Amino acid sequence: MKRLIRLAVVAALSVGWQAAAVPAHASAGATSNANAASSSCALGNGVQHVINIVFDNTHFTRDNPNVPSDLEQMPALLNFLKGNGTLLTNEHTPIIAHTATDILTSLTGVYGDQMGVPISNSFRYYLPSKKTSVGVSFAYWTAPLYDPTSAAGTDTTFNMLTAQGKNAPAPWVPFTRAGCNVGGVSTANIELENTNIDIPTVFGSTSPEAAEVAASDPNTGQPGVGDFVGIAIHCAHGNVMCASSSHARPDLLPDEPGGYTGYQGLFGHKYVAPAISGVTAMDGTAINAFPGFDQMPANNTLGYVAQMQEHGVPVTYGYISDAHAAHLPFTDANPWGPGEANYVKQLKSYDQAFAAFFARLAKDGINRSNSVFVFTADEGDHLIASPPTPASCDGVNVPCTYNPIGEVSGNLKGLVGSQTTATTNFTVHSDSAPNVYINGNPDQTSSDARGLERAAGTITATNPYTNVNERVDNFLADQAEMKLMHMQTADPKRNPTFTMFAKPDYFLFAGAPNCSSPCISINPAFNWNHGDIAPEINTTWLGIVGPDVRNLGATGDVWTDHSDIRPTLMALTGLRDDYAHQGRPIAEVMTESSQGSNQLAAVYKQINAPVGQLSLDSIRFATRAMLSNSAGDQTYINADATIAGWNARRDALAAQMIALLDSTAPGAGQHNESQKASLIAQGRQLLAQVHAAAS
């Protein structure tokens, strides 16, 4: 999904293209600059450079069996990963599977309950009136909750929030402490994400930057957005890149474990570009301002990353926009289905950008022997479309078309109002997995909460693609189940009453409380759904290349999720975080691993991951209990107590397991094989118990 497309209220976040054609980039002096940066950057294992890139909704598996997948149509990247390292094809998302939550999990190694963003790219939160307003997940690391409406300032807790209510530790810190500058290119929350809350947070409300933003076009946000949003460099202590700039700002992290003082950063293209000798896209086009979060195809992102790497920024994080939606110069109004002509053309341009990128890095001496490369996609997607025409199209030789195409848009309030007797007033964070907030924020056992949960679990719709009348939901999760799935934060005002995981064809919103206007329709503006619990959404891929990384090619033998990316990167670079991860280093792809630890890791992931076996079984159990209506509601009450017990046992076991698995965080302990065997047995026993209860 485009990062901001469903947040129309945040108009200032959308920016246009600002570029002009120039001769192809020449990297004169780039190699010496890159080497100079590496000499002051003290990483372990012979690593001198780190390139960590996340795609939006880019797929390894085929969405149409006849059409090559996204990665198959980018052989420059696919062959680089398979030929030089390991491509893990059994990688998974957290819950809820959306861009913000997924990227932030990969950056931190913890799920939303530990870093504050477990819902989506946006969410709702309770006001003092116990009604709700909108919060936006994309905001700079130290910004408070970002509400772009008139209710702004009601909740001033950090957007990035630990379970203890502090500002979450920042991902660049171990690198800058090691003497490495860290670049952010359109990557969630490590650079400015908006001009409303982030400008005063970083520059100050009376700064020249704030004045420029105030004078910018109110419709486009230009030039302020293009100058200050989307690009940043966090400098090592005393590094000349920031020390020599009059525009560097203090890199403030108020709650960073171990303290973080005296560091500086450059924020925005306006200040970063001069520090790295300008920026060109991979095709040689000059980039004169940040193009916008939804205009970051491979050509743009890789241009920024390469330029940073060549000019003293040896650690770079980048985000690449999804390939199935139009990015300039394409101007199609709606996303494409697999094999449509412009989809194939855009993937070809991505492949060309990667071919040029790897060739350029090779000339710079940046390669698998001295650099860690991490590539992944935030989440998968569920395609909502009719069968393709012609049926045998492959996209590459014969283009595909789809008609109709588009998600099944459903008015949840109208369906509840027209099909059930529930009259509870509620708001919804619209989604394929909508979060429901009941006005008044009642207790979980209240008649309002329980009546609406039962109603939401019984509504039906006729799917316009199949003409089958079906229940709209697959699963329901109340607060006990959401806690088990790592979906609750330290800010209780952000916690929904419950979450409804719909069938993945559906996108649900809160409209009129009736179906006078059709409650079900096809919306062609969106044809790729995620957020739900479904294999094609929750399964993605992870590619790792570098020193100490085994060359296993593509493999689905190891079950991983996004929380494992951070500790793996720390292990490969010889660094440590000052907080406990919920993921673990993926030892199976490293040159040294033990069978006992690998077995322990496999059980650990299944009990602790949001889409591991324990969560998937417990949500079935929770759904059945939430639909129950026994005397005194005892079935539901007992089930919630059972889930809370599972959660407590899981948390205790997981803490012991991760202490043995993760050497890159505090609390790592010595262990023996009998200790691992005992924990494995206890984990399997818990999995079996929950599975039996769900059956």
Phi, psi and omega per residue, in radians:
M1 nan 2.429 2.999
K2 -0.953 2.455 -3.008
R3 -1.018 -0.580 -2.967
L4 -2.203 0.098 -2.910
I5 -1.139 -0.475 -3.129
R6 -1.715 0.226 3.101
L7 -1.993 1.017 -3.057
A8 -1.020 -0.443 -3.127
V9 -1.134 -0.376 -3.089
V10 -1.705 1.123 -3.020
A11 -1.075 -0.567 -3.063
A12 -1.213 -0.130 -3.135
L13 -1.522 -0.194 -3.095
S14 -1.659 2.197 -3.106
V15 -2.222 2.778 -3.106
G16 -1.737 3.044 -3.116
W17 -1.321 2.332 3.064
Q18 -2.357 1.674 -3.113
A19 -2.699 2.778 3.088
A20 -2.473 2.558 -3.105
A21 -1.213 2.358 3.059
V22 -2.437 2.924 3.078
P23 -1.026 2.760 -3.112
A24 -0.985 2.554 -3.095
H25 -1.081 2.391 3.010
A26 -2.048 2.176 -3.029
S27 -1.671 0.891 3.114
A28 -1.069 2.252 3.141
G29 1.337 0.033 -3.060
A30 -1.151 -0.733 -3.096
T31 -1.083 -0.770 3.138
S32 -1.153 -0.651 3.098
N33 -1.123 -0.765 -3.138
A34 -1.099 -0.741 3.137
N35 -1.154 -0.660 3.113
A36 -1.100 -0.706 3.108
A37 -1.104 -0.736 -3.102
S38 -1.118 -0.610 -3.085
S39 -1.146 -0.430 3.122
S40 -1.734 0.090 -3.056
C41 -1.999 1.858 -2.972
A42 -1.683 1.462 3.051
L43 -1.779 2.851 -3.125
G44 -1.611 3.062 3.032
N45 1.059 0.434 3.123
G46 1.308 0.230 -3.109
V47 -1.440 2.252 3.102
Q48 -2.011 -0.313 -3.098
H49 -2.472 2.584 3.045
V50 -2.300 2.219 3.078
I51 -2.197 1.966 -3.063
N52 -2.109 1.963 -3.044
I53 -2.214 2.328 3.075
V54 -2.046 2.294 3.038
F55 -1.556 2.681 2.937
D56 -1.608 2.066 2.948
N57 0.850 1.013 3.132
T58 -2.133 2.256 -2.812
H59 -1.924 2.481 2.977
F60 -1.513 -0.694 -3.134
T61 -1.489 2.776 -3.104
R62 -1.440 2.374 3.053
D63 -1.548 -0.443 2.972
N64 -2.173 2.143 -3.010
P65 -1.037 -0.367 -3.135
N66 -1.571 -0.247 -3.030
V67 -1.817 2.202 3.078
P68 -0.957 2.493 -3.115
S69 -1.205 3.027 3.119
D70 -0.969 -0.857 -3.120
L71 -1.191 -0.611 3.075
E72 -1.083 -0.546 3.111
Q73 -1.515 0.063 2.999
M74 -2.133 1.143 -3.052
P75 -1.071 -0.463 3.121
A76 -1.057 -0.725 3.099
L77 -1.349 -0.836 -3.083
L78 -1.020 -0.795 -3.120
N79 -1.216 -0.587 3.078
F80 -1.071 -0.785 -3.115
L81 -1.215 -0.817 -3.105
K82 -1.221 -0.607 -3.066
G83 -1.452 -0.345 -3.036
N84 -2.090 -0.233 -3.073
G85 -2.726 -2.378 -3.092
T86 -2.261 2.328 3.041
L87 -1.928 1.854 -3.139
L88 -1.491 2.088 -3.052
T89 -1.829 0.130 3.097
N90 -2.064 0.708 3.113
E91 -1.505 2.600 -3.033
H92 -2.330 2.786 3.115
T93 -1.589 2.880 2.822
P94 -1.385 -2.953 3.038
I95 -2.137 2.322 0.042
I96 -1.512 2.463 -2.986
A97 -1.386 1.514 3.053
H98 -2.389 2.883 -2.972
T99 -0.923 -0.909 -3.056
A100 -1.081 -0.926 -3.108
T101 -1.060 -0.748 -3.078
D102 -1.172 -0.820 -3.121
I103 -1.154 -0.756 -3.106
L104 -1.165 -0.562 3.023
T105 -1.113 -0.750 -3.136
S106 -1.197 -0.580 -3.137
L107 -1.256 -0.565 -2.987
T108 -1.867 -0.445 -3.045
G109 1.409 0.227 3.092
V110 -2.313 2.765 3.137
Y111 -1.477 3.130 -3.033
G112 -1.052 -0.513 3.137
D113 -1.176 -0.360 -3.112
Q114 -1.799 -0.186 3.126
M115 -2.283 0.022 2.893
G116 1.708 -0.107 -3.055
V117 -2.233 1.380 -3.095
P118 -1.775 -0.033 -2.961
I119 -1.727 -1.089 -2.984
S120 -3.065 -2.856 3.050
N121 -1.257 -0.324 3.003
S122 -2.546 3.026 -3.090
F123 -2.799 -3.140 3.014
R124 -2.114 2.805 3.114
Y125 -2.575 2.718 -3.079
Y126 -1.438 2.329 3.026
L127 -1.501 2.964 3.054
P128 -0.984 -0.485 3.102
S129 -1.275 -0.116 -3.078
K130 1.188 0.269 2.821
K131 -1.653 3.109 -3.033
T132 -2.124 2.767 3.030
S133 -2.319 3.072 -3.044
V134 -1.639 2.446 2.960
G135 -2.074 2.569 -3.130
V136 -1.932 2.201 -3.065
S137 -1.240 -0.464 -3.124
F138 -1.478 1.828 3.077
A139 -2.734 2.661 -3.084
Y140 -0.994 2.689 -2.936
W141 -0.889 -0.663 -3.068
T142 -1.776 0.142 -3.121
A143 -1.308 2.639 2.982
P144 -1.290 3.034 3.080
L145 -0.841 2.291 -3.046
Y146 -1.792 1.882 3.063
D147 -1.992 1.960 -3.095
P148 -1.421 0.066 -3.117
T149 -1.657 -3.036 -3.133
S150 -1.207 -0.187 3.118
A151 -1.490 0.082 -3.108
A152 -0.907 2.452 3.109
G153 1.587 -0.030 -3.138
T154 -1.232 -0.707 3.120
D155 -2.082 1.995 -3.051
T156 -1.866 0.250 3.039
T157 -1.145 2.730 3.117
F158 -1.048 2.457 2.984
N159 -1.084 -0.842 3.075
M160 -1.522 1.886 -2.839
L161 -2.338 2.224 3.063
T162 -1.362 3.018 3.096
A163 -1.170 -0.293 3.100
Q164 -1.640 0.062 3.100
G165 1.456 0.264 3.109
K166 -1.777 2.910 3.056
N167 -1.129 2.270 -3.062
A168 -1.108 2.497 3.062
P169 -1.006 2.470 -3.041
A170 -1.576 2.504 -3.029
P171 -1.261 -0.310 -3.107
W172 -1.465 -0.199 -2.952
V173 -1.069 -0.867 3.140
P174 -1.026 -0.570 -3.134
F175 -1.267 -0.825 -3.133
T176 -1.159 -0.611 3.058
R177 -1.105 -0.495 3.118
A178 -1.499 0.118 3.087
G179 1.577 0.260 -3.071
C180 -1.872 2.262 2.934
N181 -1.231 2.527 -3.092
V182 -2.176 2.189 3.134
G183 -1.796 2.494 3.054
G184 -2.103 2.182 -3.128
V185 -2.125 1.657 3.044
S186 1.100 0.366 -3.063
T187 -1.672 2.357 -2.921
A188 -0.855 2.044 2.842
N189 1.259 0.070 3.054
I190 -1.691 -0.052 2.948
E191 -2.366 3.056 -3.132
L192 -1.098 2.392 -3.094
E193 -1.882 -0.283 -3.077
N194 -2.767 3.015 3.105
T195 -1.847 -0.091 -3.066
N196 -1.380 -0.944 -3.096
I197 -1.808 -0.490 -3.030
D198 -1.356 -0.593 3.107
I199 -1.069 -0.913 3.088
P200 -1.122 -0.540 3.137
T201 -1.135 -0.759 -3.026
V202 -1.675 -0.779 -3.046
F203 -1.719 -0.469 -3.068
G204 1.806 2.568 -3.035
S205 -1.259 -0.299 3.128
T206 -1.935 0.298 -3.085
S207 -1.343 2.838 3.010
P208 -1.021 -0.587 3.121
E209 -1.149 -0.707 3.083
A210 -1.121 -0.641 3.105
A211 -1.150 -0.710 3.105
E212 -1.100 -0.745 3.127
V213 -1.092 -0.735 -3.133
A214 -1.098 -0.528 -3.131
A215 -1.591 -0.009 -3.098
S216 -1.310 2.842 3.118
D217 -1.028 2.164 -3.086
P218 -1.176 -0.346 -3.132
N219 -1.509 -0.709 -3.092
T220 -1.798 -0.328 -3.059
G221 1.344 0.056 -3.091
Q222 -1.532 2.524 0.135
P223 -1.576 -0.039 -3.004
G224 -1.025 -0.789 -3.108
V225 -1.117 -0.814 -3.141
G226 -1.119 -0.481 -3.125
D227 -1.428 -0.609 -2.903
F228 -2.092 -0.292 -3.032
V229 -1.702 2.571 2.862
G230 1.606 -0.280 -3.074
I231 -2.335 2.415 3.111
A232 -2.750 2.731 2.941
I233 -2.274 2.158 3.033
H234 -1.691 2.009 -2.995
C235 -1.516 2.565 2.942
A236 -1.088 2.787 -3.069
H237 -1.042 2.117 3.095
G238 1.298 0.119 -3.091
N239 -1.109 2.470 -3.033
V240 -1.101 -0.474 -3.096
M241 -1.028 -0.732 3.082
C242 -1.547 -0.666 -3.069
A243 -1.086 -0.506 -3.104
S244 -1.577 -0.031 -3.095
S245 -1.794 2.292 3.079
S246 -1.331 -0.107 -3.098
H247 -1.835 0.027 3.092
A248 -1.132 2.508 3.127
R249 -2.033 2.634 3.045
P250 -0.992 2.317 3.131
D251 -1.595 1.489 -2.970
L252 -1.556 2.224 3.066
L253 -2.328 1.594 -2.905
P254 -1.127 -0.482 -3.056
D255 -2.018 0.304 -3.067
E256 -1.090 2.197 3.096
P257 -0.991 2.304 -3.118
G258 1.465 -0.062 3.131
G259 1.414 2.734 -3.115
Y260 -2.744 1.583 -3.075
T261 -2.240 2.626 3.075
G262 1.467 0.085 3.128
Y263 -1.607 2.693 3.132
Q264 -2.291 2.865 3.090
G265 -2.511 2.762 3.004
L266 -1.924 2.275 -3.020
F267 -2.181 2.079 3.085
G268 1.798 2.587 3.112
H269 -0.959 -0.648 -3.081
K270 -0.996 -0.593 -3.093
Y271 -1.818 -0.459 3.135
V272 -1.342 -0.788 -3.041
A273 -0.966 -0.816 3.110
P274 -1.077 -0.540 -3.110
A275 -1.266 -0.338 3.140
I276 -2.094 0.434 3.046
S277 1.119 0.680 3.102
G278 1.433 2.968 -3.098
V279 -2.359 2.295 2.986
T280 -2.159 2.568 3.010
A281 -1.197 2.957 -3.074
M282 -1.128 -0.386 3.117
D283 -1.557 0.123 3.094
G284 1.595 0.048 3.119
T285 -1.384 2.294 3.122
A286 -1.222 2.404 3.038
I287 -1.869 1.987 -3.017
N288 -1.733 -0.148 3.071
A289 -2.836 2.804 3.108
F290 -1.019 2.161 -3.033
P291 -1.220 -0.367 -3.080
G292 2.090 2.561 -3.071
F293 -1.058 -0.532 3.137
D294 -1.710 0.248 3.014
Q295 -2.226 0.824 3.125
M296 -2.104 1.078 2.996
P297 -1.131 3.035 -3.085
A298 -0.967 -0.655 -3.116
N299 -0.962 -0.739 -3.114
N300 -1.387 -0.906 -3.077
T301 -1.043 -0.813 -3.103
L302 -1.161 -0.524 3.057
G303 -1.099 -0.802 3.072
Y304 -1.064 -0.822 -3.071
V305 -1.075 -0.822 -3.134
A306 -1.078 -0.747 -3.122
Q307 -1.120 -0.703 3.080
M308 -1.105 -0.816 -3.122
Q309 -1.032 -0.618 -3.093
E310 -1.410 -0.173 -3.028
H311 -2.303 0.836 2.925
G312 1.519 0.306 3.097
V313 -2.175 1.492 -2.987
P314 -1.394 -0.125 3.076
V315 -2.117 2.068 -3.071
T316 -2.319 2.368 3.021
Y317 -1.943 2.330 -3.139
G318 -2.404 2.716 3.112
Y319 -2.187 2.331 3.120
I320 -2.044 2.260 -3.101
S321 -1.114 2.715 -3.139
D322 -1.043 2.578 -3.103
A323 -1.513 -0.227 -3.069
H324 -1.665 0.145 3.011
A325 -2.140 2.682 -3.022
A326 -1.265 2.237 2.975
H327 -2.177 2.447 -3.038
L328 -0.860 2.429 0.249
P329 -1.479 -0.008 3.084
F330 -1.228 2.496 -3.055
T331 -2.278 0.332 3.124
D332 -1.029 2.493 -3.091
A333 -1.287 -0.599 -3.018
N334 -2.082 2.732 3.079
P335 -1.104 2.903 -3.097
W336 -1.859 2.754 2.959
G337 -1.597 2.873 -3.097
P338 -1.033 2.317 3.098
G339 1.515 -0.060 3.047
E340 -1.175 2.613 -2.920
A341 -0.991 -0.833 -3.096
N342 -1.250 -0.496 3.040
Y343 -1.071 -0.822 3.134
V344 -1.116 -0.731 3.123
K345 -1.084 -0.734 -3.113
Q346 -1.166 -0.714 3.088
L347 -1.097 -0.607 3.072
K348 -1.089 -0.707 3.118
S349 -1.174 -0.609 3.058
Y350 -1.102 -0.784 -3.137
D351 -1.071 -0.750 3.119
Q352 -1.090 -0.676 3.125
A353 -1.125 -0.716 3.131
F354 -1.201 -0.676 3.090
A355 -1.041 -0.783 3.119
A356 -1.165 -0.650 -3.127
F357 -1.096 -0.882 -3.110
F358 -1.173 -0.615 3.082
A359 -1.137 -0.710 3.140
R360 -1.156 -0.754 3.111
L361 -1.113 -0.675 3.128
A362 -1.054 -0.723 3.090
K363 -1.102 -0.541 3.140
D364 -1.414 -0.087 -3.097
G365 1.382 0.352 3.119
I366 -1.771 1.922 -3.004
N367 -2.635 -3.079 -3.040
R368 -1.103 -0.370 -3.097
S369 -1.350 -0.370 -3.072
N370 -2.343 0.159 -3.029
S371 -2.440 2.518 3.009
V372 -1.772 2.183 3.076
F373 -1.955 2.263 3.060
V374 -2.230 2.148 3.077
F375 -2.221 2.402 3.062
T376 -2.691 3.075 3.015
A377 -2.128 2.487 -3.043
D378 -1.050 -0.784 3.109
E379 -2.805 2.942 2.996
G380 -1.542 -2.967 -3.094
D381 -2.495 2.761 2.954
H382 -1.907 2.110 3.135
L383 -1.399 2.289 3.070
I384 -2.023 1.849 -3.072
A385 -2.904 2.805 2.984
S386 -1.254 2.943 3.039
P387 -1.036 2.657 -3.076
P388 -1.284 2.745 3.004
T389 -2.147 2.260 -0.179
P390 -1.212 2.792 -3.025
A391 -1.068 -0.516 -3.078
S392 -1.658 0.168 -3.082
C393 -1.033 2.542 3.093
D394 -2.062 0.011 3.111
G395 1.407 -0.805 -3.075
V396 -1.335 -0.795 3.127
N397 -1.749 -0.667 3.136
V398 -2.182 1.960 -3.121
P399 -1.099 2.626 3.078
C400 -1.779 2.649 2.936
T401 -2.328 2.732 -3.102
Y402 -2.365 2.224 3.111
N403 -2.710 1.971 0.073
P404 -1.415 2.901 3.058
I405 -2.556 2.434 3.137
G406 2.443 2.630 -3.106
E407 -1.135 2.742 3.047
V408 -1.509 1.871 -3.074
S409 -1.526 2.214 -3.068
G410 -2.229 2.334 3.087
N411 -1.497 1.736 -3.074
L412 -1.091 -0.723 3.126
K413 -1.102 -0.718 3.136
G414 -1.165 -0.700 3.129
L415 -1.145 -0.758 3.100
V416 -1.129 -0.767 -3.091
G417 -1.180 -0.561 -3.073
S418 -1.608 -0.333 -3.046
Q419 -1.965 -0.241 -3.072
T420 -2.299 3.035 3.112
T421 -1.678 0.074 -3.117
A422 -1.164 2.324 3.127
T423 -2.121 0.174 -3.119
T424 -1.081 2.354 3.123
N425 -1.509 2.239 -3.066
F426 -2.579 2.804 2.994
T427 -2.059 2.861 -3.029
V428 -2.343 2.373 2.827
H429 -1.466 1.860 -2.998
S430 -1.078 2.359 -3.083
D431 -3.092 2.984 2.922
S432 -1.262 -0.402 2.988
A433 -2.103 1.299 -3.006
P434 -1.196 2.416 3.014
N435 -1.635 2.287 -3.072
V436 -1.877 2.244 3.121
Y437 -2.080 1.964 3.127
I438 -1.422 2.267 3.101
N439 -0.994 2.354 -3.076
G440 1.668 -0.232 3.111
N441 0.876 1.037 -3.060
P442 -1.272 2.907 3.062
D443 -1.098 2.754 -3.112
Q444 -1.107 -0.525 -3.115
T445 -1.623 0.090 -3.129
S446 -1.170 2.746 3.123
S447 -1.128 -0.582 3.104
D448 -1.093 -0.852 -3.117
A449 -1.155 -0.829 -3.061
R450 -1.209 -0.658 3.119
G451 -1.132 -0.727 -3.132
L452 -1.234 -0.632 3.094
E453 -1.077 -0.792 3.111
R454 -1.086 -0.713 -3.135
A455 -1.116 -0.791 -3.114
A456 -1.087 -0.532 -3.126
G457 -1.477 0.012 -3.134
T458 -2.056 -0.202 -3.091
I459 -1.145 2.587 -3.118
T460 -2.232 2.876 3.071
A461 -2.663 2.692 3.021
T462 -1.612 1.986 -3.117
N463 -1.190 2.091 -3.066
P464 -1.163 -0.278 3.116
Y465 -1.484 -0.559 -3.081
T466 -1.928 -0.263 -3.054
N467 1.064 0.432 3.119
V468 -1.799 2.295 3.032
N469 -1.434 2.198 -2.992
E470 -2.519 2.747 2.963
R471 -1.111 2.397 -3.079
V472 -1.306 -0.613 -3.069
D473 -1.567 2.708 2.886
N474 -1.809 -0.713 -3.067
F475 -2.511 2.736 2.978
L476 -2.209 2.542 3.093
A477 -2.345 2.088 3.030
D478 -1.530 -2.987 -3.029
Q479 -1.173 -0.568 3.088
A480 -1.129 -0.763 3.132
E481 -1.240 -0.680 3.096
M482 -1.077 -0.628 3.096
K483 -1.119 -0.753 3.111
L484 -1.075 -0.561 -3.110
M485 -1.590 0.255 3.075
H486 1.129 0.642 -3.064
M487 -1.877 0.052 -3.119
Q488 -1.944 2.395 -3.105
T489 -1.802 3.082 3.095
A490 -1.272 -0.166 3.111
D491 -1.740 1.731 -3.057
P492 -1.073 -0.364 -3.132
K493 -1.187 -0.322 -3.130
R494 -1.569 -0.178 -3.019
N495 -1.389 2.147 3.102
P496 -1.174 2.835 2.999
T497 -1.155 -0.810 3.028
F498 -2.792 2.910 3.091
T499 -2.120 2.403 3.132
M500 -1.929 2.076 3.083
F501 -1.672 1.792 -3.072
A502 -1.353 2.916 2.937
K503 -1.064 2.464 -2.898
P504 -1.191 -0.137 3.010
D505 -1.226 -0.375 -2.924
Y506 -1.732 2.498 2.926
F507 -2.148 2.113 -2.984
L508 -1.917 2.444 3.141
F509 -2.404 3.002 3.139
A510 -1.880 1.778 3.092
G511 -1.851 -2.484 3.107
A512 -1.158 2.634 -3.101
P513 -1.398 0.540 3.113
N514 -2.696 3.072 -3.140
C515 -2.018 0.635 3.049
S516 -1.004 -0.733 2.866
S517 -1.634 2.555 -3.051
P518 -0.916 2.308 3.124
C519 -1.447 -0.251 -3.131
I520 -2.208 2.261 3.103
S521 -2.717 2.907 3.066
I522 -1.659 2.257 3.126
N523 -1.921 1.797 -3.068
P524 -1.252 -0.149 -3.139
A525 -1.269 -0.284 3.127
F526 -2.434 2.137 3.128
N527 -2.234 0.116 3.073
W528 -2.163 1.997 -3.117
N529 -1.825 2.551 2.955
H530 -2.638 3.129 -2.996
G531 1.894 -0.602 -3.106
D532 -1.228 3.050 2.953
I533 -1.699 1.819 3.139
A534 -2.802 2.466 -3.057
P535 -0.976 -0.717 -3.085
E536 -1.224 -0.326 3.103
I537 -1.595 -0.795 -3.011
N538 -1.500 -0.143 3.103
T539 -1.846 2.258 3.127
T540 -2.426 -2.563 -3.041
W541 -2.546 2.794 -3.131
L542 -2.555 2.148 3.102
G543 -1.946 2.320 -3.124
I544 -2.312 2.291 3.109
V545 -2.362 2.470 3.042
G546 2.673 3.121 3.071
P547 -0.984 2.432 -3.136
D548 1.248 0.136 3.079
V549 -1.736 2.217 -3.138
R550 -1.245 2.604 3.071
N551 -1.645 1.481 -3.111
L552 -1.731 -0.034 -3.058
G553 1.145 -2.561 3.109
A554 -1.572 2.257 -3.131
T555 -2.538 2.445 3.042
G556 -1.905 0.307 -3.032
D557 -1.345 -0.318 -3.049
V558 -2.001 2.151 3.108
W559 -1.478 2.042 -3.119
T560 -2.304 2.925 2.948
D561 -2.497 3.104 -2.980
H562 -1.096 -0.413 3.121
S563 -1.173 -0.306 -3.126
D564 -1.414 -0.261 -3.054
I565 -1.161 -0.803 -3.093
R566 -1.083 -0.941 -3.141
P567 -1.106 -0.517 3.073
T568 -1.150 -0.759 3.107
L569 -1.109 -0.711 3.094
M570 -1.077 -0.748 -3.137
A571 -1.122 -0.714 -3.098
L572 -1.237 -0.428 -3.128
T573 -1.806 0.051 3.100
G574 1.232 0.461 -3.111
L575 -1.943 2.998 3.102
R576 -2.385 2.612 2.943
D577 -1.659 2.801 3.136
D578 -1.716 0.435 3.112
Y579 -2.579 2.816 -3.122
A580 -1.379 2.363 3.045
H581 -1.521 2.771 2.930
Q582 -1.729 -0.229 2.987
G583 -1.700 3.118 -3.100
R584 -2.408 2.690 3.052
P585 -1.047 2.361 -3.118
I586 -1.436 1.444 -3.046
A587 -1.101 -0.461 -3.092
E588 -1.083 -0.397 3.132
V589 -1.713 -0.020 3.135
M590 -1.677 2.900 -3.031
T591 -1.226 -0.338 3.113
E592 -2.236 2.205 3.030
S593 -2.722 2.783 3.141
S594 -2.064 2.602 -3.097
Q595 -1.110 -0.718 -3.131
G596 -1.080 -0.748 3.118
S597 -1.167 -0.654 3.125
N598 -1.127 -0.688 3.099
Q599 -1.166 -0.709 3.091
L600 -1.092 -0.738 3.131
A601 -1.080 -0.697 -3.129
A602 -1.091 -0.752 3.111
V603 -1.207 -0.716 3.126
Y604 -0.974 -0.818 -3.117
K605 -1.093 -0.674 -3.083
Q606 -1.258 -0.446 3.099
I607 -1.585 -0.401 -2.983
N608 -1.942 -0.455 -3.085
A609 -1.226 2.484 3.139
P610 -1.036 -0.461 3.067
V611 -2.024 0.444 2.980
G612 -1.337 3.077 -3.038
Q613 -1.063 -0.714 -3.103
L614 -1.063 -0.802 3.141
S615 -1.127 -0.761 -3.097
L616 -1.172 -0.579 3.060
D617 -1.316 -0.731 -3.082
S618 -1.162 -0.568 3.141
I619 -1.259 -0.493 3.017
R620 -1.155 -0.763 3.093
F621 -1.084 -0.771 -3.134
A622 -1.124 -0.730 -3.126
T623 -1.054 -0.800 3.135
R624 -1.071 -0.723 -3.141
A625 -1.182 -0.668 -3.114
M626 -1.193 -0.458 3.109
L627 -1.497 -0.154 -3.084
S628 -1.257 2.815 3.141
N629 -2.602 0.918 -3.080
S630 -1.392 2.964 3.132
A631 -1.025 2.247 -3.123
G632 1.142 0.194 -3.116
D633 0.974 0.557 -3.016
Q634 -1.183 -0.554 3.116
T635 -1.056 -0.789 3.134
Y636 -1.166 -0.798 -3.107
I637 -1.053 -0.771 3.136
N638 -1.148 -0.671 -3.132
A639 -1.130 -0.723 3.123
D640 -1.093 -0.679 3.091
A641 -1.131 -0.666 3.104
T642 -1.112 -0.788 3.135
I643 -1.091 -0.723 3.108
A644 -1.073 -0.663 3.090
G645 -1.151 -0.747 3.076
W646 -1.049 -0.744 -3.105
N647 -1.070 -0.779 -3.137
A648 -1.109 -0.761 3.116
R649 -1.121 -0.756 -3.141
R650 -1.059 -0.831 -3.104
D651 -1.057 -0.724 -3.139
A652 -1.148 -0.771 3.109
L653 -1.136 -0.787 -3.098
A654 -1.066 -0.677 3.141
A655 -1.105 -0.702 3.107
Q656 -1.192 -0.702 -3.108
M657 -1.155 -0.821 -3.051
I658 -1.182 -0.486 3.082
A659 -1.113 -0.485 3.109
L660 -1.535 -0.416 -3.024
L661 -1.645 -0.472 -2.962
D662 -2.000 1.834 3.111
S663 -1.527 0.012 -3.054
T664 -1.769 0.236 -3.100
A665 -2.451 2.844 3.103
P666 -1.059 2.631 3.052
G667 1.573 -0.019 3.110
A668 -1.063 2.331 -3.033
G669 -2.158 2.842 3.015
Q670 -1.320 2.696 -3.086
H671 -2.739 2.902 3.070
N672 -2.252 3.013 -3.044
E673 -1.139 -0.606 -3.128
S674 -1.181 -0.611 3.087
Q675 -1.139 -0.763 3.104
K676 -1.095 -0.735 -3.121
A677 -1.091 -0.675 3.126
S678 -1.136 -0.762 3.135
L679 -1.164 -0.679 3.090
I680 -1.046 -0.783 -3.129
A681 -1.115 -0.740 3.124
Q682 -1.136 -0.697 3.111
G683 -1.118 -0.762 3.124
R684 -1.140 -0.624 3.104
Q685 -1.113 -0.758 3.106
L686 -1.109 -0.773 3.118
L687 -1.032 -0.755 -3.124
A688 -1.143 -0.692 -3.129
Q689 -1.129 -0.795 -3.128
V690 -1.174 -0.695 3.130
H691 -1.085 -0.739 3.133
A692 -1.110 -0.691 3.137
A693 -1.173 -0.534 -3.114
A694 -1.448 -0.285 -3.036
S695 -1.361 nan nan
